[in-house]
């Protein structure tokens, strides 16, 4: 699926991703420091990494050529590919532990 997004929509998405990443990392750090529950923190770190991937994909879309009405194509397939790669990385790590 393709999404057509304006520069302002992409920039808003980037800003939201940055905020989510910051909040997730803060929460993960707080959980580790107060409860010593690393498994919950690892989950939050993983979500933060996925948010970072979305942020990079949105940034990359801005470097593409906009269509005739000035909007950019943002592909959901790119997001799905990133999610697949993250899942593969996690599976490799879990099976090698």
Residue, then its C-alpha position, 0 to 999 in steps of 0.5 A: x500500500x502506498x501513502x501520499x504524504x505532504x512534507x508537513x505530514x512526514x515531518x509531523x510523523x518524524x517528530x512523533x517518532x522522535x518523541x515516542x523513542x525518547x519516551x520509550x527509552x526513558x521508560x525502559x531506563x526507569x524500569x531497569x533502575x527501579x524494578x530490575x526487570x530487564x525483560x520489560x525493558x528489552x521489549x521497550x527498547x525493541x519498540x524504540x528500535x522499530x520507531x527508529x526504523x520508521x523515522x529513517x523511512x520517513x526521512x528517506x521518503x523526503x529525499x525522493x521526488x514528490x509527485x505532481x501535487x508535491x506529496x511523497x510516496x511512503x510505502x507500507x511495504x517499506x515498513x513491513x520489510x523493516x519489521x521483518x528485518x527486526x523480527x529476524x534479528x531478534x530471532x537470531x539473537x534469541x536462538x544464539x543465546 
